[in-house]
Amino acid sequence: MENIIGLLVALPLLGAAVLLCGGRRLDRTGHWLGTILAASSFVVGAVLFADMLGRSGDDRTLHQFLFSWIPVGGFRADVAFQLDQLSMTFVLLITGVGTLIHIYSIGYMEHDERRRRFFGYLNLFLAAMVLLVIADNYLLLYVGWEGVGLASYLLIGFWQHKPSAATAAKKAFIVNRVGDMGLSIAIMLMFTTFGTFAFGPVLKSAGDASEGTLTAIGLMLLLAACGKSAQVPLQSWLGDAMEGPTPVSALIHAATMVTAGVYLITRSGAIFNGAPDAQLAVVTVGAVTLLFGAIVGCAKDDIKKALAGSTMSQIGYMILAAGLGPIGYVFAIMHLVTHGFFKAGLFLGAGSVMHGMNDEVDMRKFGGLRKYMPITYVTFGLGYLAIIGFPGLSGFWSKDKIIEAAFAKGGTEGWILGAAALLGAAITAYYMTRVMLLTFFGEKRWQPTPSPDEPSAEPAADSAGGGEMPHPHESPKSMTVPMIVLAFGSVFAGGLFSLNDSFLHWLEPVTGHSHGHSPLSALTVTLATMAVLVVGVAIAWAQYGRKPVPVTAPRGSLLTRAARRDLLQDDFNHVALVTPGQYLTRGLVYLDHSVVDGVVNGTAAAFGGLSGRMRKLQNGYARSYAVSMFGGAAILIAATLLMRAV
């Protein structure tokens, strides 16, 4: 079975190559080719999964060596794959949800002239993400890491005719490069410390390295995770990335790319276990981000940006759990998988709503859509119940475990982390109920969408005011079937994982697991979570369910206005990074022009002037040359006589 691991990457990579290089002759069938190859990768993963289940827990790691990429002396970089329980979990999630999103995109992108290229980019992203999680060394992981960054840039900016989309793609690319520097430095430190990049030797030897070295490596890995997973302080790109087509939002920002940081930290668990300071930094970043994203999500009227804030918050839960060490690794991955189901379903549901509302994204201009989009309403509603942690649904099982593990950290730190996780659960219930009420309940608040010729026109009260009045309708089956499948995952996945601790036993051989001593019982944590859930839902109902919702958002409090601007993250980046960077650039330009170029140009001018003066001595007159020769000879004779006299 080891010999077919490479097909997991090769199949979608082949699809990307054919679709991007095949030309317009594939415009009619390219989307089917991309979908079939994505599904084929999932089938290969399912076959490998079935084979893995038939093995004992200690014999489930498969290796496939392809070739030695760079063998130079003591430096050896291999192209080899490792498939164990952790990477298998990601493979099934990436290829499974990715295939559903491919199917959804067939209907969603039906009228796009560049649909073939879009599916090529989707296949490229799938190949890079699978490579990232099945690489058996950090250097090959880095190749997949950068491939994911490239594909996300292409997908976010797919509609590059929109300046906002092009800007969002560049922003995501640049911010991720900051995190990528952390990963590259971490890999260099690993090689100088352990003499190899391979996971096995590095993680086995981690206990022999000094705590300072492990802390440095851990902090650099955390920086990389912050970039890919949109965690504070590298979170500013995620909201703007909603400019891409909705299937991109579901693929990149729900189930795959943003989870890469969680995979990196969990895979590198042995390094973080030996670096308590790095672990503290991880849980701090996770706790801050889960609250940051939740607060931002409360103030967004754009349905996709509200879900983007939710993604940031939920990834914060995963990072928090991963930072807890062996207590939380399993629960971080469990929440990652359940989140992949319900958040992908929510994004696809948002795309379905936009599909029926002339691409309108402002929830204040929705209302009452449950009557017109029953399938979208039910599937979106199940995703909503899962993410807020409704008892029995997937989010209930995974998020409660993270909150319980946070309290089990012990001491003051455990109480602070547990309280932050509980507060995040309350805010999640609030903003997701707000999304649900604004979109599917209440009276219809539809407005004519501005005509293409007048994109800035104010919406009128009826179609006579310009633009086209939306006519909500259910999406085609190519879009609703993937939503239904994801809804089943939103409902049942968490319960199946928790049954007899099956998911824990599945991952424990790779991640390890230890039971912390929580000051609160599991029942107490569950009751507390249910209590804050009810409070969050009740507040949202009081604000948006009991009274009419204005089409225009009120001015709001100072916190609301700040949250609408992403808690001033772009303002902070501009003051702290952009402005100093501009002054630094201007200073370097001045230094280059005035000092470096001045020295070079001055030297050149000096030699030019000297040569010009010396050139005057060569005037072409024989008498001048004779006089010069006579003078020179006289000087030599005089010098010789003087030396003899001395």
Secondary structure, DSSP 8 states (H G I E B T S, - for coil): -GGGTTHHHHHHHHHHHHHHHS-GGGTTTHHHHHHHHHHHHHHHHHHHHHHHHTS-GGG--EEEEEEEEEEETTEEEEEEEEE-HHHHHHHHHHHHHHHHHHHHHHHHTTT-TTHHHHHHHHHHHHHHHHHHHHBSBHHHHHHHHHHHHHHHHHHHTSSTTSHHHHHHHHHHHHHHHHHHHHHHHHHHHHHHHHS--BHHHHHHHGGGS-HHHHHHHHHHHHHHHHHHTT-TTS-THHHHGGGS-HHHHHIIIIISGGGHHHHHHHHTHHHHHT-HHHHHHHHHHHHHHHHHHHHHHHH--BHHHHHHHHHHHHHHHHHHHHHTGGGTHHHHHHHHHHHHHHHHHHHHHHHHHHHHTTT--BGGG---GGGT-HHHHHHHHHHHHHHHT-TTSHHHHHHHHHHHHHHHT-HHHHHHHHHHHHHHHHHHHHHHHHHHHHHHSSS-----B--TT-TT----SSGGGSSB--------HHHHHHHHHHHHHHHHHHHHHHGGGHHHHHHHHHH-------SS-HHHHHHHHHHHHHHHHHHHHHHHTSS---SS-----HHHHHHHTGGGHHHHHIIIIIHHHHHHHHHHHHHIIIIIHHHHHHHHHHHHHHHHHHHTT----HHHHHHHHHHHHHHHHHHHHHHHH-
